[in-house]
Each structure stands twice: as structure tokens, then as C-alpha cells.
């Protein structure tokens, strides 16, 4: 399709996120907008057509042209999507100009050679695999459908098909998990050719099965001190293997950092498409500083609305400049590059230091913040406490 708005080379960047709201089974720790279904019930072509329509409508509504630079298919389990449907959406976005990165999130149970071939032909260049663990006991605890062998085969398939940058998700802080197990999983993934690892401590979210069990005192968890030990040991192991720690939970070889996720942390506009997706774009025609929307998570209602030529139901939230400054601090301070104050002021019109001078000075005095003049960072040694440090700046 032709771009609805001329895309000048100097147009501001735009990250595009497409949410695929189905999975085969909902994990007990997951609080994402997903629905567990049998594969034959997924309306592959209908959903793809709806997403393409939403992309055209959202892009046409922008007050100024934004250049799509990255495309991320998340979920849910977007590797379940028929490659033709996923490819149709990718083609619509790529028609607006070249993309620096196209990522598909994959579960090991739906990653195979044929899909890799189809994704490569469509223009996908990065795969993010939800490995979580290479131990069957921990995968059972997490309610995952794959086993350790299936995870290893999926990684080998992704790496072996060449041309993909491969990332793997790894969880630590699991009940009964040892430090040697966590480091062994990490080492096996890096040895297999994975260039990027997202290492997350298990978080118990309300509204999930784990959250319910935790409230009842029936969920086995790991002590906080052992979780912290694992975090520090994983950091040291990644860096020893040549993976830089560039965000609190993310490590990458040179040139393998996630272009799409860096756009979020940097504060770029992002276009969220699909049932349950969230998007945020700068000032609109109504004079709002920025607008964030969240689409209704019901896929049938989503498709129905777009087939009527309407944007999907959901919520719309105008964001004032002060809110955007707080979010810039919250996201940017999770990264090695930190928060560039002039960039924040250019986007929001506000000085991020204003009203925070005492809090910044206090954090600096305690060694929780580094002040580089036009840039603020949290020292790497304090990243374990990043959430608390940022909260004190609000």
C-alpha cells in the first residue's frame, strides 16, 4: 500500500508494535492481554486485514509524519500467526519506508524451519524466543508447554537459519532454582549462538494464577537475597561472554541491542496496533501534548469495528508534559545511556530537573545517581534498586 502521509527522510522516528492476542495456553505468571485458544480458531487473515486497516487509520490521524523505523510482533504468541497474515502486516508497514529492525516473538512450540523460511522471505530479521528455562522442572513450575529439549531445538533452528539476530528470554529467581542452574542456562544459550538475552526475575502480578496462589500463601518462591545474588552473577557472566549490560534486564553483543525496545526507553513515539495494544504519539490536532490509547482486548470487537471503518474500541488518555517527563525518567534511567535532558526538554518543553533539584542532589549524594551535566544515569552498581531510585525523583 502507498503511504497515506509522505514520509520525508527527516521525519521523527516511529516504533510500530503489533499485538497478536492468542496463545495455546496462558502461563500462570502472565498478565498480558492474551486469550488461550486452539489454533484452528484463530482468524488469521481477518485479523491481519484489521491490523492493516488500523495502521492506515492511525497513521492518517497523525498531526505530522513519523517514519516507521522498527516493527515488533508481540503477544500472545505471534509465531502462531499464519506467515501470510504476518507478512501482509509487515508489507503494509514496510511500504512506508525501510525498517531498521523487524522482530517476531516466538514460543519454542511454534518455531520451526518452515516458519523461519517464510519469515525471512517476508522481511523479518530478528527472533525473540521465550525460552525462560532449559530445565524441565522449572518449565513445569512456569506452566510452559515446551520442554528443555524443545527450547534447545528452537534456538538451534533460529540460529541455524542464518540472517536472524536471535534473542532469548530467560527467567531467574524461580522456586528451587540454583545459581548454577541459572548460569548454566545462560551459558548454553550463548554457546548456541544467541546474541541477545533478556533476563527477568520472576514477578508475581495480581490478576494471574501465581498472584492468586501467592495471596493464599500457596506459591513457592525464592528468597529476595538469592534473587539479587542471581542478578549480579548473571550480569558478570554475560559481560564475561561479551554481552554488554545495556538495560536493567537486557544484554547484547555489539550491534545486537533491540532497536525497537531502545525506542521505548528513549521516549520515541510508538504505534500500537491490534487487540489489546497500547500506543503513544506526540501532539495531536486537538492540542494534547501527547495521546496514549489502549485498544479493547476483545479480538472480535476489534475486527468488527475496523470492518465498519472505525477505530477499535478502547481508552484514550491525553498526556501532559509533566507526565511525559516522569515517564522519560522512569524508562530512560533503566538504561546505560540514561536520560538525555535536552532531548526530554525538546519533546516536552520542560526541564526535567525543575522541581527535582533536591531529590537529584540527594540521590547523587547517596551514590544512586550520576550527573553528567546534560545526562542523568543510575550507576550500574545500583541497578538492582532502579525502581526505588526513580520513584524518589517523582
C-alpha positions as CSV (number, residue, x, y, z in Angstrom):
1,X,0.0,0.0,0.0
2,X,1.1,3.6,-0.5
3,X,2.0,5.7,2.5
4,X,-1.0,7.9,3.5
5,X,1.4,10.6,4.6
6,X,4.5,11.5,2.6
7,X,7.5,10.1,4.6
8,X,10.3,12.6,4.4
9,X,13.7,11.3,5.4
10,X,13.9,13.7,8.3
11,X,10.6,12.7,9.8
12,X,10.7,11.7,13.5
13,X,11.1,8.1,14.3
14,X,8.1,5.8,15.0
15,X,8.2,2.3,16.5
16,X,5.4,0.1,15.4
17,X,4.1,-2.7,17.7
18,X,1.6,-5.3,16.6
19,X,-0.2,-7.3,19.3
20,X,-1.2,-10.9,18.5
21,X,-3.7,-11.7,21.3
22,X,-3.8,-15.5,21.1
23,X,-1.7,-18.3,22.7
24,X,-2.1,-22.0,23.1
25,X,-2.1,-21.8,26.9
26,X,-2.0,-18.9,29.4
27,X,1.1,-19.0,31.6
28,X,0.3,-18.6,35.4
29,X,2.6,-15.6,35.7
30,X,1.3,-13.7,32.6
31,X,-0.8,-10.6,32.9
32,X,-0.7,-9.6,29.2
33,X,-3.8,-9.2,27.0
34,X,-4.0,-12.8,25.7
35,X,-6.6,-15.5,25.1
36,X,-5.8,-19.2,25.1
37,X,-7.4,-20.9,22.0
38,X,-7.0,-23.9,19.8
39,X,-5.0,-22.9,16.6
40,X,-7.9,-23.7,14.3
41,X,-10.0,-20.9,16.0
42,X,-7.5,-18.1,15.2
43,X,-8.9,-15.9,12.4
44,X,-5.5,-15.4,10.7
45,X,-6.5,-13.5,7.5
46,X,-9.3,-11.5,9.1
47,X,-7.1,-10.3,11.9
48,X,-4.3,-9.3,9.5
49,X,-6.7,-7.3,7.4
50,X,-8.0,-5.5,10.5
51,X,-4.4,-4.6,11.7
52,X,-3.6,-3.2,8.2
53,X,-6.7,-1.1,8.3
54,X,-5.8,0.2,11.8
55,X,-2.3,1.0,10.7
56,X,-3.7,3.1,7.8
57,X,-6.2,4.9,10.0
58,X,-3.7,5.6,12.9
59,X,-1.1,6.9,10.5
60,X,-3.6,9.1,8.7
61,X,-4.6,10.7,12.0
62,X,-1.1,11.8,13.0
63,X,-0.7,15.6,13.1
64,X,2.8,15.2,11.5
65,X,4.5,12.4,9.5
66,X,6.5,9.9,11.5
67,X,8.9,7.5,9.9
68,X,8.4,3.8,11.0
69,X,11.9,2.5,12.0
70,X,11.1,-0.7,13.8
71,X,8.3,-3.3,13.8
72,X,7.7,-5.7,16.7
73,X,5.2,-8.6,16.6
74,X,4.4,-9.4,20.3
75,X,1.7,-11.2,22.1
76,X,0.4,-13.7,23.0
77,X,2.2,-15.9,20.6
78,X,2.7,-14.2,17.2
79,X,4.7,-17.2,16.0
80,X,1.3,-18.9,15.8
81,X,0.2,-16.4,13.2
82,X,0.0,-17.8,9.6
83,X,3.1,-16.3,8.0
84,X,1.0,-15.0,5.1
85,X,-1.1,-12.9,7.6
86,X,2.0,-11.6,9.5
87,X,3.7,-10.9,6.1
88,X,0.7,-8.8,5.0
89,X,1.0,-6.6,8.0
90,X,4.8,-6.3,7.6
91,X,4.3,-5.4,3.9
92,X,1.9,-2.6,4.8
93,X,4.3,-1.1,7.3
94,X,7.4,-1.5,5.1
95,X,5.6,0.2,2.2
96,X,6.1,3.4,4.2
97,X,9.9,3.1,4.0
98,X,12.8,0.8,5.0
99,X,12.7,-0.6,8.5
100,X,15.8,-0.9,10.7
101,X,14.5,-4.0,12.5
102,X,11.6,-6.4,12.3
103,X,11.1,-8.8,15.3
104,X,8.8,-11.7,15.9
105,X,8.3,-13.1,19.4
106,X,8.3,-16.9,19.3
107,X,7.5,-19.7,21.6
108,X,9.6,-22.9,21.1
109,X,6.4,-24.9,20.3
110,X,5.7,-22.8,17.2
111,X,9.2,-22.1,15.8
112,X,10.3,-24.4,13.0
113,X,12.3,-24.3,9.8
114,X,9.4,-23.7,7.5
115,X,8.2,-20.7,9.5
116,X,11.8,-19.3,9.7
117,X,12.0,-19.5,5.9
118,X,8.6,-17.7,5.5
119,X,9.5,-15.0,8.0
120,X,12.9,-14.4,6.3
121,X,11.1,-14.1,2.9
122,X,8.7,-11.6,4.4
123,X,11.5,-9.4,5.8
124,X,11.8,-10.5,9.4
125,X,15.4,-10.2,10.7
126,X,15.1,-10.8,14.4
127,X,13.5,-13.5,16.5
128,X,12.9,-13.3,20.2
129,X,12.4,-16.7,21.7
130,X,10.5,-17.3,25.0
131,X,12.9,-20.0,26.4
132,X,12.5,-19.0,30.1
133,X,14.5,-22.0,31.2
134,X,16.4,-25.1,30.0
135,X,15.3,-27.2,32.9
136,X,12.1,-29.3,32.7
137,X,11.3,-28.9,36.4
138,X,11.4,-25.1,36.1
139,X,9.4,-25.1,32.9
140,X,6.7,-27.2,34.6
141,X,6.7,-24.7,37.5
142,X,6.2,-21.8,35.0
143,X,3.4,-23.7,33.2
144,X,5.2,-23.7,29.9
145,X,4.1,-26.0,27.1
146,X,7.7,-26.8,25.8
147,X,10.3,-28.8,27.5
148,X,14.1,-28.2,27.7
149,X,14.8,-30.2,24.5
150,X,12.1,-28.3,22.6
151,X,13.7,-25.0,23.7
152,X,17.2,-26.1,22.7
153,X,15.9,-27.2,19.3
154,X,14.0,-23.9,18.7
155,X,17.2,-21.9,19.4
156,X,19.3,-24.1,17.2
157,X,16.7,-23.8,14.3
158,X,16.6,-20.0,14.7
159,X,20.4,-19.6,14.8
160,X,20.9,-22.2,12.0
161,X,18.7,-20.4,9.5
162,X,21.1,-17.6,9.2
163,X,20.4,-13.9,8.8
164,X,18.3,-13.7,12.0
165,X,19.5,-11.9,15.1
166,X,18.4,-14.2,17.9
167,X,17.3,-13.1,21.3
168,X,16.2,-15.4,24.2
169,X,14.2,-14.6,27.3
170,X,15.5,-16.2,30.4
171,X,13.9,-16.1,33.9
172,X,15.6,-16.4,37.2
173,X,14.5,-16.3,40.8
174,X,12.3,-19.3,40.4
175,X,11.4,-21.6,43.3
176,X,14.1,-24.2,44.0
177,X,16.3,-22.7,41.2
178,X,20.1,-22.7,42.0
179,X,22.6,-20.2,40.9
180,X,24.5,-22.9,38.9
181,X,21.3,-23.8,37.1
182,X,20.6,-20.1,36.1
183,X,24.2,-19.6,34.9
184,X,24.2,-23.0,33.1
185,X,21.1,-22.0,31.2
186,X,22.7,-18.7,30.2
187,X,25.9,-20.3,29.1
188,X,24.1,-22.9,27.0
189,X,22.1,-20.1,25.2
190,X,25.2,-18.0,24.4
191,X,27.1,-21.1,23.3
192,X,24.2,-21.9,20.9
193,X,24.7,-18.6,19.2
194,X,22.1,-16.3,20.9
195,X,23.3,-12.7,20.6
196,X,20.9,-11.0,23.0
197,X,19.5,-12.2,26.3
198,X,16.6,-10.7,28.3
199,X,17.0,-11.9,31.9
200,X,13.9,-11.3,34.0
201,X,13.4,-12.0,37.7
202,X,10.0,-13.8,38.2
203,X,7.5,-11.1,39.2
204,X,4.2,-12.1,40.8
205,X,1.4,-10.0,39.2
206,X,-2.1,-9.5,40.6
207,X,-4.8,-11.0,38.4
208,X,-2.7,-14.0,37.5
209,X,-2.8,-17.6,38.7
210,X,0.5,-17.0,40.5
211,X,-0.9,-13.9,42.1
212,X,-3.9,-15.8,43.4
213,X,-1.7,-18.6,44.8
214,X,0.6,-16.0,46.4
215,X,-2.3,-14.3,48.2
216,X,-3.3,-17.7,49.6
217,X,0.3,-18.5,50.7
218,X,0.5,-21.5,48.3
219,X,3.1,-20.3,45.9
220,X,6.8,-21.4,46.4
221,X,9.2,-18.5,45.7
222,X,12.8,-17.8,46.1
223,X,14.2,-15.5,48.8
224,X,14.9,-12.0,47.7
225,X,18.6,-12.2,48.7
226,X,19.1,-15.2,46.4
227,X,17.3,-13.4,43.6
228,X,19.7,-10.5,44.0
229,X,22.7,-12.8,44.0
230,X,21.5,-14.4,40.7
231,X,21.0,-11.0,39.1
232,X,24.6,-9.9,39.9
233,X,26.1,-13.3,38.9
234,X,24.2,-13.2,35.6
235,X,25.5,-9.7,34.9
236,X,29.0,-10.8,35.5
237,X,28.6,-14.0,33.4
238,X,27.1,-12.0,30.4
239,X,29.8,-9.5,30.4
240,X,32.5,-12.2,30.6
241,X,31.0,-13.6,27.5
242,X,31.0,-10.3,25.6
243,X,27.3,-9.3,26.1
244,X,27.0,-5.7,27.3
245,X,24.5,-4.9,30.0
246,X,22.7,-2.0,28.3
247,X,19.4,-2.0,30.2
248,X,18.4,-3.4,33.6
249,X,17.2,-6.7,32.2
250,X,18.9,-6.8,28.8
251,X,22.3,-7.9,27.5
252,X,23.6,-7.9,23.9
253,X,26.7,-8.5,21.8
254,X,27.9,-5.3,19.9
255,X,25.3,-4.4,17.3
256,X,22.7,-6.8,18.6
257,X,20.7,-4.5,21.0
258,X,17.0,-4.3,20.4
259,X,16.3,-1.3,18.2
260,X,12.6,-1.4,19.0
261,X,13.0,-1.6,22.8
262,X,15.5,1.2,22.7
263,X,12.9,3.4,21.1
264,X,10.6,2.8,24.1
265,X,13.4,3.6,26.6
266,X,14.4,6.7,24.6
267,X,10.8,8.0,24.5
268,X,10.1,7.8,20.8
269,X,6.5,7.7,19.6
270,X,5.1,4.2,19.2
271,X,2.1,3.0,17.2
272,X,0.3,0.1,19.0
273,X,-1.8,-2.0,16.7
274,X,-4.1,-4.9,17.4
275,X,-6.5,-6.1,20.1
276,X,-5.1,-5.1,23.5
277,X,-2.3,-3.0,22.0
278,X,-1.1,0.3,23.6
279,X,0.2,3.2,21.5
280,X,1.5,6.7,22.3
281,X,2.2,9.5,19.8
282,X,3.1,13.2,20.2
283,X,0.9,16.3,20.0
284,X,-2.3,15.8,18.0
285,X,-4.6,18.1,16.2
286,X,-6.6,18.7,19.4
287,X,-3.6,20.3,21.1
288,X,-2.8,17.5,23.5
289,X,0.9,17.3,24.4
290,X,0.7,13.5,23.6
291,X,-2.0,10.9,23.4
292,X,-1.9,7.3,24.6
293,X,-4.5,4.7,23.7
294,X,-5.2,1.2,24.7
295,X,-7.3,-0.9,22.3
296,X,-10.0,-3.2,23.7
297,X,-8.6,-6.7,24.2
298,X,-11.5,-8.5,22.6
299,X,-10.3,-9.5,19.1
300,X,-13.8,-10.0,17.7
301,X,-14.9,-6.5,18.7
302,X,-11.6,-5.2,17.3
303,X,-12.1,-6.8,13.9
304,X,-15.8,-5.8,13.8
305,X,-15.0,-2.1,14.4
306,X,-12.3,-1.9,11.7
307,X,-14.5,-3.7,9.2
308,X,-17.0,-0.9,9.7
309,X,-14.3,1.6,9.0
310,X,-14.0,2.7,12.7
311,X,-11.0,2.7,15.0
312,X,-11.3,-0.1,17.6
313,X,-13.0,0.5,20.9
314,X,-10.7,1.3,23.8
315,X,-9.5,4.1,26.0
316,X,-7.7,7.4,25.0
317,X,-5.6,9.3,27.5
318,X,-4.1,12.8,26.8
319,X,-0.7,13.1,28.4
320,X,0.5,16.4,29.6
321,X,4.2,17.5,29.6
322,X,4.8,16.7,33.2
323,X,3.6,13.1,32.8
324,X,5.9,12.6,29.8
325,X,8.8,13.9,31.8
326,X,8.1,11.4,34.6
327,X,7.8,8.6,32.1
328,X,11.1,9.7,30.4
329,X,12.8,9.4,33.8
330,X,11.2,6.0,34.6
331,X,12.2,4.4,31.3
332,X,15.5,6.2,30.5
333,X,17.1,5.6,33.8
334,X,16.8,1.9,33.3
335,X,19.4,2.1,30.6
336,X,23.1,2.5,30.3
337,X,22.7,5.7,28.2
338,X,20.4,7.2,30.9
339,X,18.2,10.3,30.3
340,X,19.4,13.0,28.0
341,X,17.9,16.1,29.5
342,X,18.0,18.2,26.3
343,X,16.1,15.5,24.4
344,X,13.4,15.4,27.1
345,X,13.1,19.2,27.0
346,X,12.8,19.2,23.2
347,X,10.0,16.7,23.4
348,X,8.1,18.1,26.3
349,X,9.1,21.7,26.6
350,X,10.0,21.1,30.3
351,X,13.3,21.0,32.2
352,X,13.4,17.5,33.9
353,X,15.4,19.0,36.7
354,X,12.9,21.6,37.6
355,X,11.3,20.9,40.9
356,X,13.6,17.9,41.4
357,X,16.8,19.6,42.4
358,X,16.8,18.4,46.0
359,X,15.8,14.9,45.1
360,X,18.5,14.7,42.4
361,X,21.1,16.1,44.8
362,X,20.1,13.6,47.5
363,X,20.3,10.7,45.1
364,X,23.7,12.0,43.8
365,X,25.0,12.3,47.4
366,X,24.0,8.7,48.2
367,X,25.6,7.4,45.0
368,X,22.3,6.4,43.4
369,X,22.6,8.9,40.5
370,X,25.3,10.2,38.3
371,X,25.0,13.7,36.9
372,X,26.8,14.2,33.6
373,X,25.6,17.7,33.0
374,X,23.1,17.1,30.2
375,X,22.6,13.4,31.1
376,X,21.5,11.5,34.2
377,X,22.3,7.9,34.8
378,X,21.9,5.3,37.6
379,X,25.3,3.7,38.3
380,X,25.4,0.1,37.3
381,X,26.1,-1.0,40.8
382,X,22.7,0.5,41.8
383,X,20.6,-1.0,39.0
384,X,19.1,-3.6,41.4
385,X,17.4,-0.6,43.1
386,X,16.5,1.3,40.0
387,X,12.7,1.3,40.6
388,X,13.0,2.8,44.1
389,X,15.6,5.4,42.9
390,X,13.4,6.6,40.1
391,X,10.3,6.7,42.4
392,X,12.1,9.1,44.7
393,X,12.5,11.5,41.8
394,X,8.8,11.8,41.4
